[in-house]
Amino acid sequence: MAKVYMATLTELYNHQGLLLTAHRGASFESAENTIPAFDAAIQAGAHFIEFDLYVSKDGVPVVLHDHTIDRTSNGSGRPEDLLLEEMRGFNFSYFHHGERHAEPLFEELPLPTFEEVLRRYQGKVCMNIQLNGKPDENGIREICRLYKEYDMTERGYLTIAWLDTIEAARSYSPDIEICYTPKMMDRAKIESLETCARMGCRFVQPVRGYISEETFAACRRLGLRANVFYSDDPAEARSFMEMGADSLLTNKIELLVS
């Protein structure tokens, strides 16, 4: 895969060739959704980094996949019940290589905030920014404010599962790029893809196990770039490409790039 640096969303949308998204960064080799994982993914040649957002008790968007901090850190609790300062006191490197370990991968590793990720990587890699916990009105406003402040319109998209949240984001700013993700089993259905196209989405995220050649033919017809979730196996990735896939998420970005 040719490395693409400093590309915009439009350039990647039009890119002739496979696009790779590092799912939670280089999340197999490193600690998912952390700065080391994102650094490794960019160094490996990822076109996108994907990460997940929740909002802390004090209204700060933080990078976290689960509905609690228990699996990936030495802390416990839901992010919406914890202050940012409380969460920053924990080590978020206990989960790597596909399992939780008794000892952390790094001596210290706080979870990053959304703003820290934007500040560090804006202009260096495009971003697939997934809202995992449905934010309230203040939360979505803060996420959108940061997206706009860091000029992310051509650098990243918000991946959102709830239509009312999409409406709230677009009411904040209609030029925020959106990837709509209905239920996993529905994302590859033609009617779902048509809905995404009507909404003005350029990127969609169909799920392995539900995709077919018809999925990708429909995406081409509708002007959608299908970013398949997911593959960590080069042979499987090639089979998806033979179906017509031109973008993949992976936990093993170094392996898929090679």
PyRosetta script that sets phi, psi and omega in degrees:
from pyrosetta import init, pose_from_sequence

init()
pose = pose_from_sequence("MAKVYMATLTELYNHQGLLLTAHRGASFESAENTIPAFDAAIQAGAHFIEFDLYVSKDGVPVVLHDHTIDRTSNGSGRPEDLLLEEMRGFNFSYFHHGERHAEPLFEELPLPTFEEVLRRYQGKVCMNIQLNGKPDENGIREICRLYKEYDMTERGYLTIAWLDTIEAARSYSPDIEICYTPKMMDRAKIESLETCARMGCRFVQPVRGYISEETFAACRRLGLRANVFYSDDPAEARSFMEMGADSLLTNKIELLVS")
pose.set_psi(1, 128.8)
pose.set_omega(1, 176.4)
pose.set_phi(2, -70.8)
pose.set_psi(2, 132.6)
pose.set_omega(2, 179.1)
pose.set_phi(3, -73.3)
pose.set_psi(3, 137.3)
pose.set_omega(3, -179.8)
pose.set_phi(4, -122.1)
pose.set_psi(4, 114.5)
pose.set_omega(4, -178.5)
pose.set_phi(5, -109.5)
pose.set_psi(5, 146.7)
pose.set_omega(5, 172.9)
pose.set_phi(6, 60.6)
pose.set_psi(6, 23.9)
pose.set_omega(6, -179.2)
pose.set_phi(7, -79.2)
pose.set_psi(7, 150.7)
pose.set_omega(7, 174.2)
pose.set_phi(8, -90.4)
pose.set_psi(8, 169.1)
pose.set_omega(8, 176.3)
pose.set_phi(9, -59.1)
pose.set_psi(9, -41.9)
pose.set_omega(9, -179.5)
pose.set_phi(10, -64.2)
pose.set_psi(10, -40.8)
pose.set_omega(10, 177.6)
pose.set_phi(11, -63.4)
pose.set_psi(11, -40.2)
pose.set_omega(11, 178.5)
pose.set_phi(12, -72.5)
pose.set_psi(12, -38.0)
pose.set_omega(12, 176.5)
pose.set_phi(13, -56.7)
pose.set_psi(13, -37.2)
pose.set_omega(13, -178.8)
pose.set_phi(14, -92.7)
pose.set_psi(14, -1.0)
pose.set_omega(14, -175.4)
pose.set_phi(15, -63.7)
pose.set_psi(15, 130.5)
pose.set_omega(15, 177.7)
pose.set_phi(16, -90.1)
pose.set_psi(16, 101.8)
pose.set_omega(16, -177.7)
pose.set_phi(17, 140.5)
pose.set_psi(17, 174.8)
pose.set_omega(17, -175.6)
pose.set_phi(18, -73.1)
pose.set_psi(18, 132.6)
pose.set_omega(18, 171.3)
pose.set_phi(19, -103.2)
pose.set_psi(19, 137.2)
pose.set_omega(19, 178.6)
pose.set_phi(20, -118.4)
pose.set_psi(20, 131.5)
pose.set_omega(20, 176.6)
pose.set_phi(21, -110.3)
pose.set_psi(21, 126.1)
pose.set_omega(21, 178.2)
pose.set_phi(22, -81.7)
pose.set_psi(22, 106.3)
pose.set_omega(22, -175.5)
pose.set_phi(23, -71.1)
pose.set_psi(23, 112.0)
pose.set_omega(23, -173.6)
pose.set_phi(24, 59.3)
pose.set_psi(24, 32.5)
pose.set_omega(24, -175.1)
pose.set_phi(25, 79.2)
pose.set_psi(25, -158.3)
pose.set_omega(25, 174.5)
pose.set_phi(26, -77.5)
pose.set_psi(26, 73.6)
pose.set_omega(26, -162.3)
pose.set_phi(27, -81.2)
pose.set_psi(27, -12.0)
pose.set_omega(27, 175.5)
pose.set_phi(28, -83.8)
pose.set_psi(28, -49.6)
pose.set_omega(28, -176.3)
pose.set_phi(29, -75.8)
pose.set_psi(29, -29.7)
pose.set_omega(29, -175.9)
pose.set_phi(30, -119.4)
pose.set_psi(30, -172.4)
pose.set_omega(30, 179.5)
pose.set_phi(31, -85.4)
pose.set_psi(31, 119.0)
pose.set_omega(31, -172.3)
pose.set_phi(32, -56.6)
pose.set_psi(32, 146.6)
pose.set_omega(32, 174.1)
pose.set_phi(33, 57.4)
pose.set_psi(33, 38.8)
pose.set_omega(33, 178.1)
pose.set_phi(34, -129.8)
pose.set_psi(34, 165.5)
pose.set_omega(34, 179.8)
pose.set_phi(35, -58.4)
pose.set_psi(35, -45.4)
pose.set_omega(35, 177.6)
pose.set_phi(36, -59.5)
pose.set_psi(36, -36.6)
pose.set_omega(36, 178.8)
pose.set_phi(37, -67.1)
pose.set_psi(37, -39.3)
pose.set_omega(37, 179.5)
pose.set_phi(38, -71.5)
pose.set_psi(38, -41.1)
pose.set_omega(38, 177.0)
pose.set_phi(39, -58.2)
pose.set_psi(39, -45.4)
pose.set_omega(39, -178.8)
pose.set_phi(40, -64.8)
pose.set_psi(40, -38.7)
pose.set_omega(40, -179.9)
pose.set_phi(41, -64.1)
pose.set_psi(41, -43.0)
pose.set_omega(41, -179.8)
pose.set_phi(42, -67.3)
pose.set_psi(42, -41.7)
pose.set_omega(42, 178.4)
pose.set_phi(43, -62.3)
pose.set_psi(43, -33.7)
pose.set_omega(43, -179.8)
pose.set_phi(44, -72.7)
pose.set_psi(44, -22.0)
pose.set_omega(44, 178.5)
pose.set_phi(45, 111.5)
pose.set_psi(45, 19.6)
pose.set_omega(45, 178.4)
pose.set_phi(46, -62.4)
pose.set_psi(46, 141.1)
pose.set_omega(46, 174.0)
pose.set_phi(47, -79.4)
pose.set_psi(47, -34.9)
pose.set_omega(47, 179.1)
pose.set_phi(48, -130.0)
pose.set_psi(48, 149.1)
pose.set_omega(48, 159.3)
pose.set_phi(49, -107.6)
pose.set_psi(49, 138.7)
pose.set_omega(49, 175.6)
pose.set_phi(50, -108.5)
pose.set_psi(50, 139.4)
pose.set_omega(50, 175.2)
pose.set_phi(51, -152.7)
pose.set_psi(51, 168.0)
pose.set_omega(51, -171.3)
pose.set_phi(52, -117.6)
pose.set_psi(52, 147.7)
pose.set_omega(52, -179.2)
pose.set_phi(53, -121.3)
pose.set_psi(53, 137.7)
pose.set_omega(53, 162.4)
pose.set_phi(54, -123.9)
pose.set_psi(54, 170.5)
pose.set_omega(54, 177.7)
pose.set_phi(55, -118.8)
pose.set_psi(55, 130.1)
pose.set_omega(55, -178.0)
pose.set_phi(56, -70.7)
pose.set_psi(56, 170.7)
pose.set_omega(56, 179.4)
pose.set_phi(57, -57.8)
pose.set_psi(57, -33.4)
pose.set_omega(57, -179.4)
pose.set_phi(58, -96.7)
pose.set_psi(58, 20.1)
pose.set_omega(58, 168.6)
pose.set_phi(59, 83.3)
pose.set_psi(59, 19.9)
pose.set_omega(59, -179.3)
pose.set_phi(60, -101.5)
pose.set_psi(60, 122.9)
pose.set_omega(60, 174.8)
pose.set_phi(61, -67.3)
pose.set_psi(61, 126.3)
pose.set_omega(61, -179.1)
pose.set_phi(62, -123.1)
pose.set_psi(62, 157.2)
pose.set_omega(62, -176.0)
pose.set_phi(63, -92.4)
pose.set_psi(63, 109.6)
pose.set_omega(63, -175.2)
pose.set_phi(64, -160.5)
pose.set_psi(64, 139.1)
pose.set_omega(64, 179.7)
pose.set_phi(65, -90.3)
pose.set_psi(65, -47.4)
pose.set_omega(65, -171.3)
pose.set_phi(66, -79.9)
pose.set_psi(66, 166.3)
pose.set_omega(66, 177.1)
pose.set_phi(67, -79.4)
pose.set_psi(67, -5.9)
pose.set_omega(67, 170.5)
pose.set_phi(68, -134.6)
pose.set_psi(68, 168.3)
pose.set_omega(68, 178.3)
pose.set_phi(69, -94.1)
pose.set_psi(69, 5.3)
pose.set_omega(69, -170.3)
pose.set_phi(70, -63.6)
pose.set_psi(70, -44.8)
pose.set_omega(70, -172.6)
pose.set_phi(71, -67.4)
pose.set_psi(71, -39.2)
pose.set_omega(71, -170.9)
pose.set_phi(72, -99.6)
pose.set_psi(72, -7.5)
pose.set_omega(72, -176.1)
pose.set_phi(73, -133.4)
pose.set_psi(73, 179.7)
pose.set_omega(73, 173.6)
pose.set_phi(74, -95.9)
pose.set_psi(74, 17.4)
pose.set_omega(74, 175.4)
pose.set_phi(75, -107.9)
pose.set_psi(75, -175.5)
pose.set_omega(75, -178.7)
pose.set_phi(76, -150.0)
pose.set_psi(76, 146.1)
pose.set_omega(76, 175.1)
pose.set_phi(77, 125.4)
pose.set_psi(77, 169.5)
pose.set_omega(77, 178.9)
pose.set_phi(78, -88.3)
pose.set_psi(78, 140.0)
pose.set_omega(78, -177.0)
pose.set_phi(79, -58.8)
pose.set_psi(79, -34.0)
pose.set_omega(79, -179.0)
pose.set_phi(80, -71.7)
pose.set_psi(80, -10.7)
pose.set_omega(80, 176.7)
pose.set_phi(81, -100.8)
pose.set_psi(81, -0.9)
pose.set_omega(81, -174.9)
pose.set_phi(82, -120.9)
pose.set_psi(82, 140.5)
pose.set_omega(82, 172.7)
pose.set_phi(83, -72.4)
pose.set_psi(83, 153.1)
pose.set_omega(83, 177.3)
pose.set_phi(84, -55.2)
pose.set_psi(84, -44.5)
pose.set_omega(84, -178.8)
pose.set_phi(85, -58.8)
pose.set_psi(85, -38.5)
pose.set_omega(85, 177.7)
pose.set_phi(86, -63.8)
pose.set_psi(86, -48.0)
pose.set_omega(86, -178.1)
pose.set_phi(87, -65.8)
pose.set_psi(87, -33.3)
pose.set_omega(87, -178.7)
pose.set_phi(88, -69.6)
pose.set_psi(88, -12.2)
pose.set_omega(88, 177.6)
pose.set_phi(89, -82.5)
pose.set_psi(89, -6.6)
pose.set_omega(89, -178.7)
pose.set_phi(90, -100.1)
pose.set_psi(90, 160.8)
pose.set_omega(90, 178.2)
pose.set_phi(91, -99.1)
pose.set_psi(91, 123.0)
pose.set_omega(91, -175.2)
pose.set_phi(92, -104.2)
pose.set_psi(92, 38.5)
pose.set_omega(92, -179.9)
pose.set_phi(93, -124.1)
pose.set_psi(93, 31.6)
pose.set_omega(93, 180.0)
pose.set_phi(94, -87.2)
pose.set_psi(94, -16.1)
pose.set_omega(94, -178.4)
pose.set_phi(95, -114.5)
pose.set_psi(95, 117.8)
pose.set_omega(95, 176.5)
pose.set_phi(96, -161.1)
pose.set_psi(96, 165.0)
pose.set_omega(96, -176.3)
pose.set_phi(97, 51.8)
pose.set_psi(97, 34.9)
pose.set_omega(97, 172.0)
pose.set_phi(98, 81.0)
pose.set_psi(98, 7.8)
pose.set_omega(98, -179.5)
pose.set_phi(99, -156.4)
pose.set_psi(99, 162.6)
pose.set_omega(99, 175.5)
pose.set_phi(100, -83.0)
pose.set_psi(100, 141.8)
pose.set_omega(100, -177.8)
pose.set_phi(101, -116.0)
pose.set_psi(101, 157.4)
pose.set_omega(101, -179.9)
pose.set_phi(102, -70.2)
pose.set_psi(102, -29.4)
pose.set_omega(102, -179.7)
pose.set_phi(103, -118.3)
pose.set_psi(103, 147.4)
pose.set_omega(103, -179.5)
pose.set_phi(104, -73.0)
pose.set_psi(104, 156.2)
pose.set_omega(104, 176.9)
pose.set_phi(105, -72.0)
pose.set_psi(105, -32.2)
pose.set_omega(105, 178.7)
pose.set_phi(106, -122.4)
pose.set_psi(106, 148.7)
pose.set_omega(106, 179.9)
pose.set_phi(107, -60.9)
pose.set_psi(107, -39.3)
pose.set_omega(107, 175.3)
pose.set_phi(108, -139.9)
pose.set_psi(108, 135.4)
pose.set_omega(108, 176.0)
pose.set_phi(109, -159.5)
pose.set_psi(109, 96.3)
pose.set_omega(109, 177.8)
pose.set_phi(110, -76.2)
pose.set_psi(110, 158.3)
pose.set_omega(110, 173.1)
pose.set_phi(111, -73.4)
pose.set_psi(111, 143.2)
pose.set_omega(111, 179.5)
pose.set_phi(112, -82.5)
pose.set_psi(112, 155.3)
pose.set_omega(112, 169.8)
pose.set_phi(113, -88.0)
pose.set_psi(113, 161.0)
pose.set_omega(113, 176.0)
pose.set_phi(114, -57.3)
pose.set_psi(114, -43.3)
pose.set_omega(114, -178.0)
pose.set_phi(115, -64.1)
pose.set_psi(115, -37.0)
pose.set_omega(115, 178.1)
pose.set_phi(116, -63.0)
pose.set_psi(116, -39.7)
pose.set_omega(116, 178.4)
pose.set_phi(117, -66.2)
pose.set_psi(117, -44.3)
pose.set_omega(117, 178.5)
pose.set_phi(118, -61.5)
pose.set_psi(118, -44.7)
pose.set_omega(118, -177.9)
pose.set_phi(119, -63.5)
pose.set_psi(119, -37.9)
pose.set_omega(119, -174.7)
pose.set_phi(120, -80.2)
pose.set_psi(120, -34.6)
pose.set_omega(120, -167.7)
pose.set_phi(121, -117.8)
pose.set_psi(121, -6.0)
pose.set_omega(121, 179.7)
pose.set_phi(122, -58.4)
pose.set_psi(122, 128.1)
pose.set_omega(122, -178.9)
pose.set_phi(123, 86.6)
pose.set_psi(123, -5.9)
pose.set_omega(123, 179.5)
pose.set_phi(124, -106.1)
pose.set_psi(124, -25.6)
pose.set_omega(124, -178.9)
pose.set_phi(125, -161.9)
pose.set_psi(125, 150.0)
pose.set_omega(125, 174.5)
pose.set_phi(126, -81.0)
pose.set_psi(126, 161.8)
pose.set_omega(126, -170.8)
pose.set_phi(127, -130.8)
pose.set_psi(127, 135.0)
pose.set_omega(127, 171.1)
pose.set_phi(128, -104.9)
pose.set_psi(128, 103.3)
pose.set_omega(128, -168.3)
pose.set_phi(129, -104.2)
pose.set_psi(129, 102.0)
pose.set_omega(129, -172.6)
pose.set_phi(130, -95.4)
pose.set_psi(130, 125.9)
pose.set_omega(130, 175.3)
pose.set_phi(131, -87.0)
pose.set_psi(131, 102.7)
pose.set_omega(131, -175.5)
pose.set_phi(132, -85.5)
pose.set_psi(132, -46.8)
pose.set_omega(132, 173.9)
pose.set_phi(133, -92.6)
pose.set_psi(133, 129.4)
pose.set_omega(133, -176.7)
pose.set_phi(134, -65.9)
pose.set_psi(134, 113.1)
pose.set_omega(134, -177.2)
pose.set_phi(135, -76.1)
pose.set_psi(135, 152.9)
pose.set_omega(135, 173.8)
pose.set_phi(136, -77.7)
pose.set_psi(136, -176.8)
pose.set_omega(136, -175.7)
pose.set_phi(137, -58.4)
pose.set_psi(137, -42.4)
pose.set_omega(137, 179.3)
pose.set_phi(138, -66.9)
pose.set_psi(138, -37.4)
pose.set_omega(138, -179.7)
pose.set_phi(139, -65.4)
pose.set_psi(139, -46.4)
pose.set_omega(139, -179.7)
pose.set_phi(140, -67.3)
pose.set_psi(140, -33.7)
pose.set_omega(140, 177.4)
pose.set_phi(141, -63.6)
pose.set_psi(141, -42.0)
pose.set_omega(141, -179.8)
pose.set_phi(142, -68.2)
pose.set_psi(142, -40.8)
pose.set_omega(142, 177.7)
pose.set_phi(143, -60.7)
pose.set_psi(143, -45.0)
pose.set_omega(143, -179.6)
pose.set_phi(144, -67.7)
pose.set_psi(144, -36.9)
pose.set_omega(144, 178.6)
pose.set_phi(145, -60.7)
pose.set_psi(145, -45.2)
pose.set_omega(145, -179.8)
pose.set_phi(146, -67.5)
pose.set_psi(146, -40.7)
pose.set_omega(146, 177.1)
pose.set_phi(147, -55.1)
pose.set_psi(147, -46.4)
pose.set_omega(147, -178.8)
pose.set_phi(148, -73.7)
pose.set_psi(148, -40.1)
pose.set_omega(148, -178.9)
pose.set_phi(149, -59.8)
pose.set_psi(149, -36.6)
pose.set_omega(149, -179.0)
pose.set_phi(150, -95.1)
pose.set_psi(150, 16.7)
pose.set_omega(150, 171.5)
pose.set_phi(151, 52.8)
pose.set_psi(151, 55.4)
pose.set_omega(151, -174.5)
pose.set_phi(152, -93.5)
pose.set_psi(152, 4.8)
pose.set_omega(152, -173.9)
pose.set_phi(153, -55.8)
pose.set_psi(153, -38.3)
pose.set_omega(153, 178.2)
pose.set_phi(154, -107.8)
pose.set_psi(154, 16.5)
pose.set_omega(154, -177.2)
pose.set_phi(155, -122.8)
pose.set_psi(155, -10.3)
pose.set_omega(155, -178.5)
pose.set_phi(156, -171.0)
pose.set_psi(156, 161.1)
pose.set_omega(156, 176.6)
pose.set_phi(157, -129.4)
pose.set_psi(157, 152.1)
pose.set_omega(157, 175.9)
pose.set_phi(158, -90.1)
pose.set_psi(158, 123.5)
pose.set_omega(158, 177.8)
pose.set_phi(159, -96.8)
pose.set_psi(159, 115.9)
pose.set_omega(159, -167.9)
pose.set_phi(160, -134.0)
pose.set_psi(160, 137.5)
pose.set_omega(160, -177.1)
pose.set_phi(161, -98.5)
pose.set_psi(161, -9.5)
pose.set_omega(161, -171.8)
pose.set_phi(162, -117.1)
pose.set_psi(162, 126.6)
pose.set_omega(162, -176.1)
pose.set_phi(163, -64.0)
pose.set_psi(163, -36.5)
pose.set_omega(163, 179.8)
pose.set_phi(164, -69.0)
pose.set_psi(164, -30.8)
pose.set_omega(164, 176.3)
pose.set_phi(165, -70.3)
pose.set_psi(165, -38.2)
pose.set_omega(165, 175.2)
pose.set_phi(166, -61.6)
pose.set_psi(166, -43.6)
pose.set_omega(166, 178.3)
pose.set_phi(167, -60.4)
pose.set_psi(167, -40.9)
pose.set_omega(167, 178.9)
pose.set_phi(168, -65.6)
pose.set_psi(168, -41.0)
pose.set_omega(168, 179.3)
pose.set_phi(169, -63.8)
pose.set_psi(169, -43.3)
pose.set_omega(169, -177.6)
pose.set_phi(170, -74.5)
pose.set_psi(170, -23.9)
pose.set_omega(170, 174.2)
pose.set_phi(171, -71.6)
pose.set_psi(171, -29.8)
pose.set_omega(171, 175.2)
pose.set_phi(172, -68.7)
pose.set_psi(172, -46.2)
pose.set_omega(172, 178.4)
pose.set_phi(173, -157.7)
pose.set_psi(173, 115.6)
pose.set_omega(173, -175.9)
pose.set_phi(174, -67.6)
pose.set_psi(174, -14.1)
pose.set_omega(174, -178.9)
pose.set_phi(175, -93.3)
pose.set_psi(175, 7.4)
pose.set_omega(175, 173.9)
pose.set_phi(176, -68.5)
pose.set_psi(176, 125.7)
pose.set_omega(176, -179.4)
pose.set_phi(177, -73.6)
pose.set_psi(177, 132.7)
pose.set_omega(177, -175.8)
pose.set_phi(178, -122.7)
pose.set_psi(178, 140.1)
pose.set_omega(178, 166.2)
pose.set_phi(179, -117.3)
pose.set_psi(179, 113.1)
pose.set_omega(179, -178.7)
pose.set_phi(180, -86.9)
pose.set_psi(180, 127.8)
pose.set_omega(180, -179.1)
pose.set_phi(181, -123.5)
pose.set_psi(181, 91.6)
pose.set_omega(181, 172.2)
pose.set_phi(182, -68.0)
pose.set_psi(182, -168.3)
pose.set_omega(182, -179.2)
pose.set_phi(183, -54.7)
pose.set_psi(183, 145.9)
pose.set_omega(183, -174.0)
pose.set_phi(184, -52.9)
pose.set_psi(184, -43.2)
pose.set_omega(184, -176.3)
pose.set_phi(185, -70.4)
pose.set_psi(185, -13.7)
pose.set_omega(185, -176.1)
pose.set_phi(186, -101.2)
pose.set_psi(186, -14.1)
pose.set_omega(186, -168.9)
pose.set_phi(187, -65.2)
pose.set_psi(187, -29.9)
pose.set_omega(187, -178.9)
pose.set_phi(188, -89.6)
pose.set_psi(188, -3.2)
pose.set_omega(188, -179.9)
pose.set_phi(189, -70.3)
pose.set_psi(189, 143.8)
pose.set_omega(189, -176.2)
pose.set_phi(190, -58.2)
pose.set_psi(190, -41.9)
pose.set_omega(190, -178.2)
pose.set_phi(191, -64.2)
pose.set_psi(191, -34.8)
pose.set_omega(191, 176.7)
pose.set_phi(192, -68.0)
pose.set_psi(192, -41.6)
pose.set_omega(192, 178.4)
pose.set_phi(193, -64.4)
pose.set_psi(193, -39.3)
pose.set_omega(193, 177.4)
pose.set_phi(194, -64.1)
pose.set_psi(194, -37.7)
pose.set_omega(194, 175.9)
pose.set_phi(195, -61.5)
pose.set_psi(195, -44.7)
pose.set_omega(195, 178.9)
pose.set_phi(196, -60.1)
pose.set_psi(196, -43.4)
pose.set_omega(196, 179.9)
pose.set_phi(197, -63.0)
pose.set_psi(197, -43.1)
pose.set_omega(197, 179.1)
pose.set_phi(198, -63.0)
pose.set_psi(198, -30.8)
pose.set_omega(198, 179.9)
pose.set_phi(199, -77.6)
pose.set_psi(199, -7.8)
pose.set_omega(199, -179.5)
pose.set_phi(200, 87.9)
pose.set_psi(200, 14.1)
pose.set_omega(200, 176.8)
pose.set_phi(201, -69.8)
pose.set_psi(201, 145.4)
pose.set_omega(201, 172.5)
pose.set_phi(202, -107.4)
pose.set_psi(202, -27.7)
pose.set_omega(202, -178.3)
pose.set_phi(203, -115.8)
pose.set_psi(203, 137.5)
pose.set_omega(203, 175.9)
pose.set_phi(204, -129.6)
pose.set_psi(204, 166.4)
pose.set_omega(204, -171.2)
pose.set_phi(205, -134.7)
pose.set_psi(205, 68.7)
pose.set_omega(205, 176.8)
pose.set_phi(206, -67.0)
pose.set_psi(206, 159.1)
pose.set_omega(206, -170.5)
pose.set_phi(207, -110.8)
pose.set_psi(207, 135.2)
pose.set_omega(207, 175.6)
pose.set_phi(208, -51.6)
pose.set_psi(208, 146.6)
pose.set_omega(208, -177.3)
pose.set_phi(209, 93.3)
pose.set_psi(209, -18.6)
pose.set_omega(209, 179.3)
pose.set_phi(210, -121.8)
pose.set_psi(210, 0.4)
pose.set_omega(210, -175.3)
pose.set_phi(211, -94.0)
pose.set_psi(211, 158.7)
pose.set_omega(211, 177.4)
pose.set_phi(212, -154.6)
pose.set_psi(212, 175.6)
pose.set_omega(212, 175.6)
pose.set_phi(213, -59.0)
pose.set_psi(213, -33.1)
pose.set_omega(213, 179.6)
pose.set_phi(214, -65.0)
pose.set_psi(214, -34.3)
pose.set_omega(214, 177.5)
pose.set_phi(215, -57.4)
pose.set_psi(215, -49.5)
pose.set_omega(215, -174.4)
pose.set_phi(216, -75.9)
pose.set_psi(216, -30.7)
pose.set_omega(216, 174.0)
pose.set_phi(217, -63.5)
pose.set_psi(217, -42.1)
pose.set_omega(217, 178.2)
pose.set_phi(218, -64.4)
pose.set_psi(218, -40.4)
pose.set_omega(218, 178.6)
pose.set_phi(219, -61.4)
pose.set_psi(219, -43.4)
pose.set_omega(219, 178.8)
pose.set_phi(220, -63.6)
pose.set_psi(220, -41.5)
pose.set_omega(220, -179.9)
pose.set_phi(221, -63.6)
pose.set_psi(221, -36.8)
pose.set_omega(221, -175.4)
pose.set_phi(222, -90.5)
pose.set_psi(222, -4.3)
pose.set_omega(222, -179.5)
pose.set_phi(223, 75.8)
pose.set_psi(223, 34.5)
pose.set_omega(223, -178.8)
pose.set_phi(224, -110.7)
pose.set_psi(224, 140.8)
pose.set_omega(224, 173.5)
pose.set_phi(225, -98.3)
pose.set_psi(225, 117.2)
pose.set_omega(225, -173.1)
pose.set_phi(226, -91.2)
pose.set_psi(226, 115.3)
pose.set_omega(226, -179.4)
pose.set_phi(227, -103.4)
pose.set_psi(227, 97.8)
pose.set_omega(227, -169.5)
pose.set_phi(228, -72.8)
pose.set_psi(228, 132.1)
pose.set_omega(228, 174.1)
pose.set_phi(229, -103.4)
pose.set_psi(229, 110.2)
pose.set_omega(229, -4.8)
pose.set_phi(230, -149.5)
pose.set_psi(230, 179.5)
pose.set_omega(230, 170.4)
pose.set_phi(231, -150.2)
pose.set_psi(231, 135.4)
pose.set_omega(231, 174.6)
pose.set_phi(232, -113.7)
pose.set_psi(232, 7.9)
pose.set_omega(232, -174.2)
pose.set_phi(233, -122.3)
pose.set_psi(233, 122.1)
pose.set_omega(233, -177.2)
pose.set_phi(234, -57.9)
pose.set_psi(234, -38.8)
pose.set_omega(234, 179.7)
pose.set_phi(235, -65.5)
pose.set_psi(235, -42.0)
pose.set_omega(235, 177.3)
pose.set_phi(236, -65.0)
pose.set_psi(236, -41.8)
pose.set_omega(236, 179.2)
pose.set_phi(237, -59.6)
pose.set_psi(237, -41.2)
pose.set_omega(237, 177.9)
pose.set_phi(238, -63.5)
pose.set_psi(238, -37.4)
pose.set_omega(238, 179.0)
pose.set_phi(239, -65.6)
pose.set_psi(239, -36.8)
pose.set_omega(239, 176.4)
pose.set_phi(240, -65.6)
pose.set_psi(240, -40.8)
pose.set_omega(240, 178.2)
pose.set_phi(241, -62.7)
pose.set_psi(241, -38.5)
pose.set_omega(241, 178.1)
pose.set_phi(242, -64.8)
pose.set_psi(242, -29.7)
pose.set_omega(242, 173.9)
pose.set_phi(243, -69.4)
pose.set_psi(243, -26.1)
pose.set_omega(243, -178.1)
pose.set_phi(244, 128.4)
pose.set_psi(244, 0.8)
pose.set_omega(244, 179.4)
pose.set_phi(245, -66.0)
pose.set_psi(245, 139.5)
pose.set_omega(245, 176.4)
pose.set_phi(246, -124.7)
pose.set_psi(246, 6.8)
pose.set_omega(246, 177.5)
pose.set_phi(247, -150.8)
pose.set_psi(247, 142.8)
pose.set_omega(247, -178.6)
pose.set_phi(248, -140.3)
pose.set_psi(248, 144.5)
pose.set_omega(248, 164.4)
pose.set_phi(249, -93.9)
pose.set_psi(249, 146.6)
pose.set_omega(249, 178.2)
pose.set_phi(250, -150.5)
pose.set_psi(250, 147.3)
pose.set_omega(250, 172.7)
pose.set_phi(251, -84.3)
pose.set_psi(251, -18.9)
pose.set_omega(251, -174.4)
pose.set_phi(252, -114.5)
pose.set_psi(252, 68.1)
pose.set_omega(252, -173.7)
pose.set_phi(253, -61.7)
pose.set_psi(253, -39.0)
pose.set_omega(253, -179.6)
pose.set_phi(254, -61.8)
pose.set_psi(254, -41.7)
pose.set_omega(254, -179.1)
pose.set_phi(255, -68.0)
pose.set_psi(255, -43.9)
pose.set_omega(255, -177.7)
pose.set_phi(256, -70.3)
pose.set_psi(256, -35.2)
pose.set_omega(256, 177.1)
pose.set_phi(257, -64.3)
pose.set_psi(257, -39.9)
pose.set_omega(257, -177.0)
pose.set_phi(258, -73.3)
pose.dump_pdb("model.pdb")
